[in-house]
Amino acid sequence: MVINGERREVPEGLDVQGLLDFLGVDSSRVAVELNRSIVRKSDWSASKLVDGAEVEVVMFVGGG
């Protein structure tokens, strides 16, 4: 699987939420793109990842 442009080995059978948990990412502050399509947070658990998937995880940061 390719995550943010880097090939990574991850456990099989993950969905988007499971991937974020595996990566230790705070899911409350991210957007996820799967194979060049934005995945709504409500669909993360239903979005299964397969071998060769391309995932982009974008973290929101505040500033002022």
N, C-alpha and C positions, 0 to 999 in steps of 0.2 A: 504494500500500500504506500502511496505517496502522501505525506502530510506536510503541508506548507513547503512543498517543493523538495522534500527530503524523503528518500525511501526508508521506510521503517517496518520492522516486524512487529505485529500485534497479534494477540490471541484471535483465533477464528470465532465467528459467530457474533461479533460485536455489532451493536447498533450505534448510532451517533452518540447517545448519552453514555453508553458503555465505554466508547472510545475516550470521551472526555474524562470519565472517571479513571480510566487506565492511565491517561496522560497526566492526571492530577490537575486538571484545568477547572477553575471556578466557572461553572456553567451559567451563572447568573450574569456574567459580563462578557459574553462572546456571541458571535454570529458564526454559523457554519455553512460552508459551501461544499456540496458533494457532487463531484463530476460536473462542475461548472454551473450548478443550480443551487440557489439559496434554499436551505432546509429550515422551515419554520420550527421554532422550539416545540410546538405542540406535536410535531411529526418526528422528533428525534428518536423516540422509542420504537417507532414503526419503520425507521429508515435503516435497514440492514446494510452492513458493509461487506463487500465481496473482494476477493483477491484482485488487485489491480486498480482499486478505487483511488480516486484523487480527492483529497480532503484539504480544505483550507479552513483554518480556525483563526478568526480575527478577534482580537481582544479589544474591548472598549477601555479607554483611559480617560479620566477626567483631568481637567486642567482649569486654570483660571488666571 
